[in-house]
């Protein structure tokens, strides 16, 4: 079986309807609008804004500001919880949308305008229900254990 590993410099595939497909998050703009994000942004030698992806607080704050800036959502998770990346999780929502609109899955719901999902193991971050509702107006039931 061949390796699916990306070559150096090759970008991951982003769903074409993902709002970040052609416009990745602008860290400079977000830092100028959200003072809580600014301390996590630094500039590389070529002048490009970056964050330290290994810093939990930086990735959590990026997720928080993206959900607020692009989706109008107020979101927070405590220390030690898994922190999702918004662009990547948006891909999953769009891929599920593609599956639901394809002929692969038979159309059985009476109300075809609103998808209803069951997120097993929603977790503290609740990212799939939040993005599904924000991006596509879907409704969700989530399950998981409390903190």
ABEGO torsion letter per residue (X at the ends): XBBABBBBGBBBBBBAABAAAABBBBAAAAAAABAAAAAABBBBAAGBBBBBAABAAAAAAAAAAAAAAAAGBBBBBBBGBBBBBAAAAAAAAAAAAAAAABAABBBABABAABBBBBBBGAEAAGAAAAAAAAAAGBBBBBBEBBX
